[in-house]
Amino acid sequence: MTILSRSRSRSEPEQFDIRDYIDGSAAFYGATANVIMQLSLAPVGYGVAESTVHSGSIMVHPIKRTRTTLTYLSVALMGTDADRAAFRAAVNGAHRHVHSTADSPVQYNAFDKNLQLWVAACLYWGSIDVMDRLYGPVDDSIADTFYGYAHHLGTTLQVPREMWPADRAAFDAYWTEHLQLTSVDPTIKAYFDKLLDLKMVSPPLRLLLARFHRWFTTGLLPQHLRDELGMTWTPADERRLNRLMRTTGTVTAHLPRLIRNFPFNATLADMRRRHRRGKPLI
């Protein structure tokens, strides 16, 4: 899921405030594409497809799963170290049940730091891609500052800080290498088709939104994954998507930060309230 937007008022690294870069509209556009990127690495994909933790399944509990994902992102990027520690403990409780069996076609474990790094990398890459489409590229100093901050996308789980690529050039090399390791077999493609066609929502909503959802999600995938999924994307599609997203960015750029930050500010507040009251965080 992507959540980064371009700051309208900050231009210097020493003035960096992550709240200037949180945008709910970016999450709306980028969510499914990011899930597909993450799950296209076979151990991650089968970890989700075979998971017995049905309470966290988007196909079974779409609202609850969406809230958990939004909360993770808000805690990782907007929370305190104490918030991250509390949420890490909650996620660890669910991850203990996610590991391969003798019948699994690939080996996986939700505590694998390399798999978690891939998930974090997808979140970062997707955020930058959507940011550029909505608002245009930021200058290098802000891009470097955000990149240094983005390690929280992994370190909020088990990824050590030193595993996060050292700079944006190192990240590009990591991304290029690991994107080529992704592939989509029939089992994972069937899962993706359900996501793309919104099979988890009510039929009226599905009828209204599914075709549009599949279209713009296709546009936000790297070409390698479009090829893996047999998706067609034309230059005309690219122009239409960029016009749509730039128009969205023009509108959201003029909204107060409190509104742009929604729903991430709300999920962070809800997580803190749940923690104070001793309620489950996921």
Disulfide bonds with the S-S distance in Angstrom:
none
